[in-house]
Amino acid sequence: MMPSLPLQQDTLVTFQKRVKQKMLLALQEKKSLTRLQAESSVWQELEEELLHLTLDENRS
């Protein structure tokens, strides 16, 4: 199961912004992080959020 389409869209639309933020944070902390690593990390975060949204919707 997945959350409703509007909830998915609200979550997924933040992808590029999150990747940029993650890369900027790594740069500030002088850590090595490729765009691919940042994208992979953000996808995992988004998947987790979508799963939680699904659970929350199913409880309602």
N, CA, C and O atoms as CSV, one atom per row, in Angstrom:
chain,resi,resn,atom,element,x,y,z
A,1,MET,N,N,0.835,-1.183,0.000
A,1,MET,CA,C,0.000,0.000,0.000
A,1,MET,C,C,0.878,1.244,0.000
A,1,MET,O,O,2.004,1.253,0.497
A,2,MET,N,N,0.321,2.261,-0.566
A,2,MET,CA,C,1.006,3.553,-0.619
A,2,MET,C,C,0.041,4.623,-0.117
A,2,MET,O,O,-1.176,4.443,-0.162
A,3,PRO,N,N,0.596,5.740,0.362
A,3,PRO,CA,C,-0.292,6.835,0.765
A,3,PRO,C,C,-0.997,7.418,-0.459
A,3,PRO,O,O,-0.636,7.121,-1.598
A,4,SER,N,N,-1.976,8.227,-0.214
A,4,SER,CA,C,-2.719,8.849,-1.313
A,4,SER,C,C,-1.769,9.631,-2.225
A,4,SER,O,O,-0.701,10.072,-1.802
A,5,LEU,N,N,-2.174,9.788,-3.454
A,5,LEU,CA,C,-1.347,10.481,-4.445
A,5,LEU,C,C,-0.944,11.888,-3.997
A,5,LEU,O,O,0.222,12.252,-4.153
A,6,PRO,N,N,-1.855,12.692,-3.449
A,6,PRO,CA,C,-1.436,14.029,-2.999
A,6,PRO,C,C,-0.336,13.976,-1.930
A,6,PRO,O,O,0.584,14.793,-1.950
A,7,LEU,N,N,-0.426,13.027,-1.008
A,7,LEU,CA,C,0.616,12.901,0.016
A,7,LEU,C,C,1.943,12.462,-0.597
A,7,LEU,O,O,3.007,12.937,-0.200
A,8,GLN,N,N,1.871,11.555,-1.562
A,8,GLN,CA,C,3.091,11.127,-2.252
A,8,GLN,C,C,3.735,12.314,-2.964
A,8,GLN,O,O,4.944,12.528,-2.867
A,9,GLN,N,N,2.920,13.077,-3.674
A,9,GLN,CA,C,3.445,14.218,-4.421
A,9,GLN,C,C,4.074,15.249,-3.490
A,9,GLN,O,O,5.146,15.781,-3.779
A,10,ASP,N,N,3.404,15.530,-2.373
A,10,ASP,CA,C,3.942,16.498,-1.409
A,10,ASP,C,C,5.298,16.052,-0.876
A,10,ASP,O,O,6.170,16.879,-0.610
A,11,THR,N,N,5.470,14.763,-0.722
A,11,THR,CA,C,6.725,14.223,-0.203
A,11,THR,C,C,7.796,14.192,-1.294
A,11,THR,O,O,8.923,14.634,-1.071
A,12,LEU,N,N,7.450,13.676,-2.458
A,12,LEU,CA,C,8.440,13.484,-3.520
A,12,LEU,C,C,8.928,14.791,-4.140
A,12,LEU,O,O,10.044,14.855,-4.656
A,13,VAL,N,N,8.107,15.820,-4.092
A,13,VAL,CA,C,8.491,17.095,-4.689
A,13,VAL,C,C,9.694,17.710,-3.966
A,13,VAL,O,O,10.350,18.602,-4.503
A,14,THR,N,N,9.980,17.243,-2.766
A,14,THR,CA,C,11.097,17.786,-1.977
A,14,THR,C,C,12.431,17.108,-2.291
A,14,THR,O,O,13.453,17.459,-1.701
A,15,PHE,N,N,12.434,16.155,-3.201
A,15,PHE,CA,C,13.634,15.348,-3.460
A,15,PHE,C,C,14.870,16.190,-3.782
A,15,PHE,O,O,15.886,16.077,-3.095
A,16,GLN,N,N,14.799,17.021,-4.805
A,16,GLN,CA,C,15.973,17.794,-5.230
A,16,GLN,C,C,16.461,18.740,-4.134
A,16,GLN,O,O,17.665,18.894,-3.931
A,17,LYS,N,N,15.531,19.363,-3.439
A,17,LYS,CA,C,15.899,20.273,-2.354
A,17,LYS,C,C,16.654,19.522,-1.260
A,17,LYS,O,O,17.652,20.013,-0.732
A,18,ARG,N,N,16.172,18.342,-0.930
A,18,ARG,CA,C,16.826,17.540,0.112
A,18,ARG,C,C,18.225,17.095,-0.309
A,18,ARG,O,O,19.157,17.101,0.495
A,19,VAL,N,N,18.357,16.714,-1.563
A,19,VAL,CA,C,19.674,16.304,-2.066
A,19,VAL,C,C,20.641,17.477,-1.956
A,19,VAL,O,O,21.769,17.323,-1.486
A,20,LYS,N,N,20.195,18.636,-2.389
A,20,LYS,CA,C,21.037,19.833,-2.317
A,20,LYS,C,C,21.426,20.137,-0.874
A,20,LYS,O,O,22.590,20.423,-0.591
A,21,GLN,N,N,20.460,20.076,0.036
A,21,GLN,CA,C,20.740,20.342,1.451
A,21,GLN,C,C,21.744,19.341,2.014
A,21,GLN,O,O,22.648,19.713,2.763
A,22,LYS,N,N,21.584,18.077,1.653
A,22,LYS,CA,C,22.484,17.036,2.150
A,22,LYS,C,C,23.904,17.260,1.635
A,22,LYS,O,O,24.871,17.068,2.372
A,23,MET,N,N,24.028,17.663,0.381
A,23,MET,CA,C,25.349,17.912,-0.199
A,23,MET,C,C,25.992,19.156,0.414
A,23,MET,O,O,27.196,19.172,0.671
A,24,LEU,N,N,25.196,20.193,0.646
A,24,LEU,CA,C,25.725,21.406,1.278
A,24,LEU,C,C,26.187,21.132,2.705
A,24,LEU,O,O,27.220,21.644,3.136
A,25,LEU,N,N,25.433,20.338,3.425
A,25,LEU,CA,C,25.812,19.987,4.789
A,25,LEU,C,C,27.126,19.202,4.800
A,25,LEU,O,O,27.997,19.453,5.633
A,26,ALA,N,N,27.262,18.264,3.883
A,26,ALA,CA,C,28.502,17.491,3.792
A,26,ALA,C,C,29.676,18.412,3.480
A,26,ALA,O,O,30.760,18.250,4.041
A,27,LEU,N,N,29.467,19.363,2.602
A,27,LEU,CA,C,30.514,20.322,2.246
A,27,LEU,C,C,30.910,21.156,3.465
A,27,LEU,O,O,32.097,21.361,3.719
A,28,GLN,N,N,29.929,21.631,4.209
A,28,GLN,CA,C,30.200,22.429,5.410
A,28,GLN,C,C,30.957,21.619,6.459
A,28,GLN,O,O,31.795,22.153,7.185
A,29,GLU,N,N,30.651,20.322,6.529
A,29,GLU,CA,C,31.303,19.450,7.507
A,29,GLU,C,C,32.588,18.834,6.948
A,29,GLU,O,O,33.221,17.992,7.584
A,30,LYS,N,N,32.955,19.276,5.741
A,30,LYS,CA,C,34.156,18.789,5.058
A,30,LYS,C,C,34.161,17.260,4.921
A,30,LYS,O,O,35.179,16.597,5.121
A,31,LYS,N,N,32.998,16.740,4.577
A,31,LYS,CA,C,32.842,15.305,4.350
A,31,LYS,C,C,32.692,15.049,2.856
A,31,LYS,O,O,32.151,15.875,2.120
A,32,SER,N,N,33.170,13.910,2.430
A,32,SER,CA,C,33.065,13.526,1.032
A,32,SER,C,C,31.694,12.888,0.784
A,32,SER,O,O,31.316,11.927,1.453
A,33,LEU,N,N,30.964,13.431,-0.178
A,33,LEU,CA,C,29.648,12.897,-0.513
A,33,LEU,C,C,29.377,13.177,-1.985
A,33,LEU,O,O,29.347,14.333,-2.409
A,34,THR,N,N,29.180,12.120,-2.759
A,34,THR,CA,C,28.848,12.299,-4.170
A,34,THR,C,C,27.353,12.560,-4.308
A,34,THR,O,O,26.574,12.299,-3.391
A,35,ARG,N,N,26.971,13.076,-5.460
A,35,ARG,CA,C,25.538,13.315,-5.701
A,35,ARG,C,C,24.769,11.994,-5.635
A,35,ARG,O,O,23.662,11.944,-5.099
A,36,LEU,N,N,25.349,10.942,-6.173
A,36,LEU,CA,C,24.698,9.631,-6.150
A,36,LEU,C,C,24.473,9.152,-4.709
A,36,LEU,O,O,23.417,8.602,-4.396
A,37,GLN,N,N,25.455,9.359,-3.843
A,37,GLN,CA,C,25.309,8.981,-2.437
A,37,GLN,C,C,24.215,9.812,-1.764
A,37,GLN,O,O,23.403,9.287,-1.002
A,38,ALA,N,N,24.208,11.097,-2.052
A,38,ALA,CA,C,23.188,11.975,-1.473
A,38,ALA,C,C,21.795,11.567,-1.950
A,38,ALA,O,O,20.858,11.507,-1.154
A,39,GLU,N,N,21.659,11.288,-3.235
A,39,GLU,CA,C,20.366,10.878,-3.782
A,39,GLU,C,C,19.904,9.570,-3.156
A,39,GLU,O,O,18.734,9.428,-2.801
A,40,SER,N,N,20.810,8.624,-3.022
A,40,SER,CA,C,20.471,7.336,-2.425
A,40,SER,C,C,19.992,7.511,-0.985
A,40,SER,O,O,19.012,6.894,-0.569
A,41,SER,N,N,20.673,8.336,-0.249
A,41,SER,CA,C,20.304,8.603,1.140
A,41,SER,C,C,18.929,9.263,1.225
A,41,SER,O,O,18.107,8.895,2.065
A,42,VAL,N,N,18.690,10.227,0.363
A,42,VAL,CA,C,17.399,10.923,0.363
A,42,VAL,C,C,16.280,9.966,-0.042
A,42,VAL,O,O,15.196,10.012,0.540
A,43,TRP,N,N,16.520,9.098,-1.032
A,43,TRP,CA,C,15.492,8.129,-1.426
A,43,TRP,C,C,15.110,7.249,-0.250
A,43,TRP,O,O,13.932,6.958,-0.042
A,44,GLN,N,N,16.112,6.822,0.527
A,44,GLN,CA,C,15.825,5.986,1.698
A,44,GLN,C,C,14.966,6.751,2.706
A,44,GLN,O,O,14.028,6.197,3.280
A,45,GLU,N,N,15.292,8.015,2.913
A,45,GLU,CA,C,14.503,8.846,3.829
A,45,GLU,C,C,13.061,8.994,3.328
A,45,GLU,O,O,12.111,8.897,4.104
A,46,LEU,N,N,12.918,9.230,2.028
A,46,LEU,CA,C,11.580,9.401,1.455
A,46,LEU,C,C,10.768,8.110,1.554
A,46,LEU,O,O,9.576,8.142,1.861
A,47,GLU,N,N,11.420,6.978,1.293
A,47,GLU,CA,C,10.729,5.691,1.406
A,47,GLU,C,C,10.200,5.497,2.824
A,47,GLU,O,O,9.062,5.073,3.025
A,48,GLU,N,N,11.038,5.812,3.793
A,48,GLU,CA,C,10.659,5.682,5.199
A,48,GLU,C,C,9.465,6.594,5.516
A,48,GLU,O,O,8.520,6.176,6.184
A,49,GLU,N,N,9.516,7.817,5.040
A,49,GLU,CA,C,8.416,8.758,5.276
A,49,GLU,C,C,7.120,8.284,4.632
A,49,GLU,O,O,6.048,8.386,5.229
A,50,LEU,N,N,7.223,7.764,3.410
A,50,LEU,CA,C,6.027,7.275,2.723
A,50,LEU,C,C,5.425,6.080,3.458
A,50,LEU,O,O,4.204,5.949,3.542
A,51,LEU,N,N,6.277,5.217,3.984
A,51,LEU,CA,C,5.777,4.082,4.763
A,51,LEU,C,C,5.034,4.561,6.006
A,51,LEU,O,O,3.972,4.038,6.342
A,52,HIS,N,N,5.591,5.548,6.678
A,52,HIS,CA,C,4.932,6.093,7.866
A,52,HIS,C,C,3.616,6.778,7.504
A,52,HIS,O,O,2.631,6.670,8.235
A,53,LEU,N,N,3.605,7.478,6.381
A,53,LEU,CA,C,2.364,8.123,5.943
A,53,LEU,C,C,1.287,7.078,5.650
A,53,LEU,O,O,0.114,7.278,5.964
A,54,THR,N,N,1.700,5.965,5.047
A,54,THR,CA,C,0.763,4.887,4.749
A,54,THR,C,C,0.166,4.336,6.036
A,54,THR,O,O,-1.044,4.133,6.137
A,55,LEU,N,N,1.029,4.096,7.017
A,55,LEU,CA,C,0.553,3.578,8.304
A,55,LEU,C,C,-0.389,4.565,8.975
A,55,LEU,O,O,-1.419,4.177,9.527
A,56,ASP,N,N,-0.033,5.837,8.926
A,56,ASP,CA,C,-0.878,6.871,9.533
A,56,ASP,C,C,-2.242,6.946,8.849
A,56,ASP,O,O,-3.269,7.084,9.513
A,57,GLU,N,N,-2.246,6.855,7.524
A,57,GLU,CA,C,-3.518,6.909,6.781
A,57,GLU,C,C,-4.392,5.703,7.107
A,57,GLU,O,O,-5.612,5.823,7.227
A,58,ASN,N,N,-3.760,4.542,7.248
A,58,ASN,CA,C,-4.525,3.322,7.520
A,58,ASN,C,C,-5.112,3.306,8.928
A,58,ASN,O,O,-6.106,2.624,9.178
A,59,ARG,N,N,-4.510,4.043,9.835
A,59,ARG,CA,C,-5.037,4.130,11.205
A,59,ARG,C,C,-6.254,5.045,11.282
A,59,ARG,O,O,-7.084,4.922,12.182
A,60,SER,N,N,-6.344,5.956,10.333
A,60,SER,CA,C,-7.444,6.943,10.367
A,60,SER,C,C,-8.752,6.354,9.896
A,60,SER,O,O,-9.767,7.050,9.865
